[in-house]
């Protein structure tokens, strides 16, 4: 298999992994929003997820999923911050993968 074909295959596999995770995040956000209580304090993981969405987006995805799970179980607030972190982290991860694909095609990394 040529380098170009293998690069495209890796890109498609990465996207195939991200799409079901994004759908899981959507379901988690709905569950967390239903269980959230505005009187209980915001979870620490929501803030961490938002921070890592910009610093290291794959870690932002992980922390956002964890914070949504924690909110669904405890009823704490912070759903909007976690959902924002999830959307930003997914968008930046796809952008990073696309830039890597572009760079490999144009020879930017050689």
N, C-alpha and C positions, 0 to 999 in steps of 0.2 A: 504494500500500500504506500502511496506517495505521501510526502510530508503534508501536502495541502489537504489530501483526503483525511489523513489521520487527525489533523488539526480540526477539521470540520466535525468529525465524529466525536472528538473530545468536547467540543463546544456544545453539540447537540445533547450529549450525555449529561453535561452540567445543567443545561436548561431542563432536561427531563427530570432531573433531581429537584430542581428549584420549583417547578410548577406544582407538584403535589404538596410540597412544603408550604407554598403560598396558600393553597386551598385549605390546608390544615390550619394555618394562621387565621384565615377568614372564619372558619368554624369556631376556633378558640376565641376570637374577638367577640363573636355573637354570644357565646356562653359566658364570657367574662363580663360583657355589658349587662347581661341579664342578672348576674350575681353581684354586680358592683354596688357599693353603698357609698354615697358621697360624704357621709359623716366619718367614715373610717379613713385613716391617713393613707397617703399615696405609698405604694410599695417602692422600696429602694431599687428593686430590679428594673422598674420602669425607667427611672433616671439613668441607670447604668446602660440599659438597652439603647436609650436615645443618644447617650454619649458615644457608645461603641458603634452606632449606626454610621457615624461620620469617621471615626478613627479606624476601625476595622470592621467593615460591614458584615462579613460572615459571623463574627462574634456578636454583632448587633442583632442578627437574625436569631441566634441561639438565645440571647438574653431576652429578646422580645417574646419569643415563644414561652420561655420559662416564666416571665412576668405575667403573661396572660393566663398561664396555668395556675399560678399562685393567686391571681385575682379571682379566678373562677372558684377556687377552693376556699379562700378566706373572705371574699366579699369586699376587699379593700378597693379604693379608688385608684385611678391611674390608667384606665383603659385607653383613653384618648392618647396619652403619651406613649403607651406601648404600641398602639396601632400606628401612630406616626413613625415610631422607630422602626417598626416592621416594614412599612411602605418605603421609607427612605433606605433602609438597609438592603431590601430586595432590589430597588432601583439602582443603587450604587453597585451592587454585586453584578447585576446584568450589564451595567455600563463598563465595569472593569473587565468582565469576560469579553465583551465586544471589542474593547480597545486592545486586549491581548490578541484576539483573533485578527483584527486589522493590522496590528504590528507584525504578526507572523507572516501575513500575506505580503505586506509591503517591504519586508526585510528590515524593518526599523530596529529589530533586536539583534541583528547580525553585525 
